Amino acid sequence: MTIRREIQSNPGVAVALAWLAISACGSTAPATPAADGATAETTADAAAGPSDGATAGDSATAGDSATAADGASGVETPTADAASADVAGLPAAPTPYAWTCPDFSSGPVELQVGGFGRGLLVTLPEDPKGAGVLFLWHGLGDSAKNFNTAFGAKQLAKALNVVVVTPDVCCNTASAKGCCSMMTGWHFVADAHLDAGIFDGALACLDAQHGIDRKRVYTMGFSAGALWSTWLVMHRSAQLAAAAILSGGVNDFNPWSKPALPVPVLDSSGGPNDQFGQGLVDFQASTETLNKHLRSAGHFVVHCQHSQGHTVTPDIAQFAAQFLLAHSHDPAGQSPLSAGLPSKAPAGCKIVP
């Protein structure tokens, strides 16, 4: 079976987000980049790939490199999503990290999660004290390095005043090959703690070192990373201010679970061709299913529809960042955009009734 990669290597996205950083400072914006860009899917034998050379097809096995003994005495278990904040009106405190926190300065960082060393990239704003946090989750076959660049992490950190955290799947980190999941990239259901621990540990360490703004914690992902962002909305709602889910949703291996608190969500899908594995995952359908559940649970939802298939268009990527910037944590899940979207929102973006 050919494993198809989901590689977001569209330079237009980074250009669009660079425009966001410029416009946020009040400068004149350059011409809007073309919205067609490169497709987010290539075959496994395509020449293009993650910029650091890592692929989802590495032949790692459970016996490679790291073992559970690396952290047997401190294996993290994801805690249940808090139904209410520990302080009225504020998001729940980060789950305590069982290890000594690494230095969260800009660059590569490794966290201990479930007995494995998990790699991530950190991009700090000029002054991280009191900044928000944005998690970026890449697609299957992609890498943190490539996704961090493609989505303009430096521009996002500056424009949104957030610490950008871009984790890698197990398959891309030598010390985590033992938890490599080549079919899904991120883990769901039984093994979700292997990736939830990155979110929990990074938040705890960033709060300890930089005193983050806990009311401004966001998640954004594409494809497999969007499925994982969906999981976080369902299971970490007490800590999220908003989410951007770009070709994600719920399906048989990422089933719906009602979040404890409503979270404002922007999601997107690319029409009937927004698929992976020759229909193995239909992201148009999974996004529609997610939106039905979210609205039934009282979430504010904006859906952005395009016709480019399984990719992210620059205008939607830019608007997704603006959507996140507009929100801070609200236990009731209310959105300042509920009265209407900005006039410059992409034509395909609508509030879901």
C-alpha positions as CSV (number, residue, x, y, z in Angstrom):
1,M,0.0,0.0,0.0
2,T,1.4,3.4,-1.0
3,I,1.3,5.8,1.9
4,R,0.5,9.3,0.6
5,R,2.1,12.2,2.3
6,E,0.2,15.3,3.5
7,I,2.9,17.9,3.0
8,Q,2.0,21.6,3.4
9,S,4.7,23.2,1.4
10,N,2.7,26.1,0.0
11,P,4.9,29.2,0.1
12,G,1.9,31.3,-0.4
13,V,0.7,30.5,3.1
14,A,3.9,31.9,4.7
15,V,3.6,35.0,2.4
16,A,0.0,35.5,3.5
17,L,1.0,35.2,7.1
18,A,3.9,37.6,6.6
19,W,1.3,40.0,5.2
20,L,-0.7,39.5,8.5
21,A,2.4,40.5,10.5
22,I,3.0,43.6,8.3
23,S,-0.7,44.7,8.4
24,A,-0.8,44.2,12.2
25,C,1.9,46.9,12.4
26,G,0.0,49.3,10.2
27,S,2.3,49.1,7.3
28,T,1.3,48.9,3.6
29,A,0.6,45.3,2.7
30,P,2.1,43.8,-0.4
31,A,-0.1,42.4,-3.2
32,T,-2.2,39.4,-2.1
33,P,-0.5,36.1,-3.1
34,A,-2.1,33.7,-5.5
35,A,-4.5,31.4,-3.8
36,D,-3.9,28.2,-5.8
37,G,-0.5,27.2,-4.5
38,A,1.0,23.8,-4.2
39,T,-1.2,20.8,-3.3
40,A,-0.8,19.4,0.2
41,E,-0.6,15.8,-1.0
42,T,2.1,14.0,-3.0
43,T,2.8,10.4,-3.4
44,A,5.3,8.7,-1.1
45,D,7.9,8.5,-3.9
46,A,7.6,12.2,-4.9
47,A,10.8,14.3,-4.9
48,A,9.3,16.9,-2.6
49,G,9.3,16.2,1.1
50,P,9.8,17.6,4.6
51,S,12.7,20.0,4.6
52,D,14.6,18.0,7.2
53,G,14.3,14.8,5.3
54,A,12.1,13.0,7.8
55,T,9.2,10.9,6.4
56,A,6.3,9.0,7.7
57,G,7.6,5.9,6.0
58,D,10.6,5.3,8.2
59,S,10.8,1.6,9.1
60,A,10.8,2.1,12.9
61,T,9.5,-0.6,15.2
62,A,8.6,-0.7,18.8
63,G,12.1,-1.8,19.7
64,D,13.9,1.2,18.1
65,S,15.8,3.7,20.1
66,A,13.7,4.6,23.1
67,T,11.9,2.3,25.4
68,A,9.2,2.8,28.0
69,A,11.8,2.3,30.7
70,D,13.1,5.8,29.9
71,G,10.3,7.2,32.0
72,A,8.6,4.3,33.7
73,S,8.3,6.1,37.0
74,G,6.8,9.3,35.5
75,V,4.6,8.2,32.5
76,E,2.1,10.9,32.0
77,T,-1.6,10.1,31.8
78,P,-3.9,12.7,30.2
79,T,-6.2,14.1,32.8
80,A,-9.9,14.5,32.2
81,D,-10.9,17.8,30.7
82,A,-11.9,20.1,33.6
83,A,-15.6,21.0,33.6
84,S,-14.8,24.3,35.2
85,A,-11.7,26.5,35.6
86,D,-9.7,26.4,38.9
87,V,-10.3,30.1,39.2
88,A,-13.7,31.5,38.2
89,G,-13.6,32.9,34.6
90,L,-10.0,31.6,34.0
91,P,-9.0,28.5,32.0
92,A,-7.8,25.4,33.9
93,A,-4.2,25.4,35.1
94,P,-1.8,23.3,32.9
95,T,-1.4,19.7,33.8
96,P,1.8,19.4,35.9
97,Y,4.8,18.1,34.0
98,A,6.4,15.1,35.7
99,W,10.0,15.9,34.7
100,T,12.4,18.8,34.9
101,C,11.3,21.3,32.2
102,P,13.8,21.9,29.4
103,D,14.7,25.4,28.4
104,F,11.9,26.8,26.3
105,S,13.9,29.3,24.2
106,S,13.5,29.5,20.5
107,G,14.6,26.4,18.6
108,P,14.4,22.6,19.1
109,V,13.1,21.3,22.5
110,E,12.6,17.8,23.7
111,L,9.9,16.8,26.2
112,Q,9.6,13.4,28.0
113,V,6.2,12.0,27.1
114,G,5.1,8.5,27.9
115,G,8.7,7.2,28.1
116,F,9.8,8.9,24.9
117,G,11.7,12.0,24.0
118,R,9.3,14.1,21.9
119,G,10.7,16.8,19.6
120,L,9.2,20.2,19.0
121,L,10.2,23.6,17.7
122,V,9.6,26.7,19.7
123,T,9.3,30.2,18.3
124,L,9.2,33.0,20.8
125,P,7.9,36.5,20.3
126,E,10.2,39.4,21.2
127,D,9.0,39.3,24.9
128,P,7.5,35.9,25.8
129,K,6.4,37.0,29.3
130,G,2.7,37.0,29.4
131,A,2.4,36.0,25.7
132,G,-0.2,33.5,24.5
133,V,0.6,30.1,23.1
134,L,-0.2,28.7,19.6
135,F,0.2,25.0,18.8
136,L,0.8,24.1,15.2
137,W,0.3,20.4,14.2
138,H,1.5,19.1,10.9
139,G,0.0,16.5,8.5
140,L,1.0,12.9,7.9
141,G,4.4,12.7,6.2
142,D,5.3,16.3,7.0
143,S,7.6,17.6,9.7
144,A,7.6,20.3,12.4
145,K,10.5,22.1,10.6
146,N,8.6,22.3,7.3
147,F,5.2,23.1,8.8
148,N,6.8,25.8,11.1
149,T,8.2,27.5,8.0
150,A,5.2,27.1,5.7
151,F,2.9,28.6,8.3
152,G,5.2,31.5,9.0
153,A,5.8,30.8,12.7
154,K,8.0,33.8,13.2
155,Q,5.4,36.1,11.7
156,L,2.7,34.5,13.7
157,A,4.7,34.9,17.0
158,K,5.1,38.6,16.3
159,A,1.6,39.4,14.9
160,L,-0.3,37.4,17.5
161,N,2.1,37.9,20.4
162,V,2.2,34.2,21.0
163,V,4.8,31.5,21.7
164,V,4.4,29.1,18.7
165,V,4.9,25.4,19.5
166,T,5.3,23.1,16.5
167,P,5.6,19.4,17.6
168,D,6.8,16.5,15.5
169,V,5.1,13.1,15.3
170,C,6.9,10.2,16.9
171,C,8.2,9.0,13.5
172,N,10.3,12.1,13.0
173,T,12.2,12.0,16.3
174,A,15.0,9.4,16.8
175,S,14.2,9.0,20.6
176,A,10.5,8.4,19.9
177,K,10.6,5.9,17.0
178,G,9.1,3.3,19.3
179,C,5.8,5.1,19.3
180,C,5.8,5.8,15.5
181,S,2.4,5.5,13.9
182,M,2.9,5.5,10.2
183,M,-0.8,5.3,9.3
184,T,-2.2,8.2,11.4
185,G,0.9,10.2,12.5
186,W,-0.7,11.5,15.7
187,H,-2.3,9.1,18.1
188,F,-6.0,8.8,18.9
189,V,-8.2,7.0,21.5
190,A,-6.1,4.5,23.5
191,D,-2.7,6.1,22.8
192,A,-3.8,9.7,22.8
193,H,-1.6,10.3,25.9
194,L,1.5,10.0,23.7
195,D,0.6,13.3,22.0
196,A,-1.6,14.9,24.7
197,G,1.5,15.0,26.9
198,I,3.2,17.4,24.4
199,F,0.3,19.8,24.8
200,D,0.2,19.4,28.6
201,G,3.9,19.5,29.1
202,A,4.6,22.4,26.9
203,L,1.9,24.5,28.5
204,A,3.1,23.7,32.0
205,C,6.8,24.4,31.2
206,L,6.0,27.6,29.3
207,D,3.8,28.8,32.2
208,A,6.5,28.1,34.7
209,Q,9.3,29.8,32.6
210,H,7.4,32.7,30.9
211,G,4.2,33.2,32.8
212,I,2.0,32.7,29.7
213,D,-1.4,34.3,29.2
214,R,-3.5,31.2,29.9
215,K,-6.5,32.9,28.4
216,R,-4.8,32.9,25.0
217,V,-4.0,29.3,24.2
218,Y,-4.8,28.2,20.6
219,T,-4.5,25.1,18.4
220,M,-4.2,25.0,14.6
221,G,-3.5,22.0,12.4
222,F,-3.8,20.7,8.9
223,S,-5.0,17.2,7.9
224,A,-3.8,14.7,10.4
225,G,-2.8,17.7,12.5
226,A,-6.3,19.1,12.2
227,L,-7.7,15.8,13.3
228,W,-5.4,16.1,16.4
229,S,-6.6,19.7,16.9
230,T,-10.1,18.3,16.8
231,W,-9.1,15.9,19.6
232,L,-7.8,18.7,21.7
233,V,-11.0,20.7,21.3
234,M,-12.9,17.6,22.5
235,H,-10.5,16.8,25.4
236,R,-8.7,20.1,26.4
237,S,-11.5,22.6,26.0
238,A,-10.9,24.0,29.5
239,Q,-7.6,25.4,28.3
240,L,-8.3,26.5,24.8
241,A,-9.4,30.0,23.7
242,A,-10.1,29.0,20.1
243,A,-9.1,26.5,17.4
244,A,-8.4,26.4,13.7
245,I,-9.1,23.0,12.1
246,L,-7.9,22.9,8.5
247,S,-9.2,19.7,6.9
248,G,-9.9,17.7,10.1
249,G,-13.0,16.6,11.9
250,V,-14.3,13.4,13.4
251,N,-14.5,10.0,12.0
252,D,-14.2,6.3,13.0
253,F,-10.7,6.6,14.4
254,N,-11.2,10.0,15.9
255,P,-14.7,9.7,17.3
256,W,-16.8,12.6,18.7
257,S,-16.6,13.2,22.4
258,K,-18.5,16.2,23.8
259,P,-16.1,18.9,25.1
260,A,-16.6,20.0,28.7
261,L,-16.7,23.7,27.6
262,P,-17.6,25.3,24.3
263,V,-14.7,26.4,22.2
264,P,-15.0,28.8,19.2
265,V,-13.8,26.9,16.1
266,L,-12.9,27.9,12.6
267,D,-12.6,25.0,10.2
268,S,-12.1,24.5,6.5
269,S,-12.5,21.8,3.8
270,G,-11.7,21.6,0.1
271,G,-14.7,20.0,-1.5
272,P,-15.2,16.5,-2.8
273,N,-11.5,16.1,-3.5
274,D,-10.5,16.9,0.0
275,Q,-9.5,13.3,0.7
276,F,-6.6,11.1,1.8
277,G,-5.7,7.6,0.7
278,Q,-8.2,7.4,-2.2
279,G,-11.2,8.0,0.0
280,L,-9.8,6.4,3.2
281,V,-10.4,9.7,4.9
282,D,-13.0,12.1,3.5
283,F,-12.2,15.4,5.1
284,Q,-15.3,17.2,3.6
285,A,-17.5,14.6,5.4
286,S,-15.6,14.5,8.6
287,T,-15.7,18.3,8.8
288,E,-19.4,18.4,8.2
289,T,-19.9,15.8,10.9
290,L,-17.8,17.8,13.3
291,N,-19.8,21.0,12.7
292,K,-23.1,19.2,13.4
293,H,-21.7,18.0,16.7
294,L,-20.2,21.3,17.6
295,R,-23.3,23.3,16.9
296,S,-25.4,20.8,18.9
297,A,-23.0,21.3,21.8
298,G,-23.3,25.1,21.6
299,H,-20.0,26.0,20.0
300,F,-19.5,29.0,17.8
301,V,-18.3,27.7,14.4
302,V,-17.1,29.4,11.3
303,H,-16.7,27.1,8.2
304,C,-14.5,28.1,5.3
305,Q,-15.2,26.2,2.1
306,H,-12.8,26.2,-0.9
307,S,-12.6,24.0,-4.0
308,Q,-8.8,23.3,-4.0
309,G,-9.0,19.8,-2.6
310,H,-6.7,18.6,0.2
311,T,-4.7,21.8,0.9
312,V,-4.8,25.1,2.7
313,T,-5.4,28.3,0.6
314,P,-3.4,31.3,1.7
315,D,-6.5,33.5,2.3
316,I,-8.0,31.0,4.6
317,A,-4.7,30.4,6.5
318,Q,-4.5,34.1,7.0
319,F,-8.1,34.4,8.2
320,A,-7.6,31.5,10.5
321,A,-4.8,33.4,12.3
322,Q,-7.0,36.5,12.5
323,F,-9.8,34.3,13.9
324,L,-7.6,33.0,16.7
325,L,-6.3,36.5,17.5
326,A,-9.9,37.7,18.0
327,H,-10.5,35.3,20.9
328,S,-9.5,34.9,24.5
329,H,-10.8,32.2,26.8
330,D,-14.5,32.4,27.7
331,P,-16.0,29.6,29.8
332,A,-19.3,30.2,27.9
333,G,-17.6,30.0,24.5
334,Q,-18.9,33.3,23.3
335,S,-17.2,34.9,20.3
336,P,-16.7,38.6,19.4
337,L,-17.4,37.5,15.8
338,S,-20.9,36.2,16.5
339,A,-22.5,39.4,15.2
340,G,-20.8,38.9,11.8
341,L,-17.5,38.2,10.1
342,P,-15.2,41.0,9.0
343,S,-15.9,42.4,5.5
344,K,-12.5,41.2,4.3
345,A,-13.1,37.6,5.4
346,P,-12.7,35.1,2.5
347,A,-15.9,34.7,0.5
348,G,-16.2,31.0,1.4
349,C,-16.2,31.6,5.1
350,K,-19.6,31.6,6.9
351,I,-20.9,31.3,10.4
352,V,-22.5,27.9,10.8
353,P,-26.1,28.4,11.8
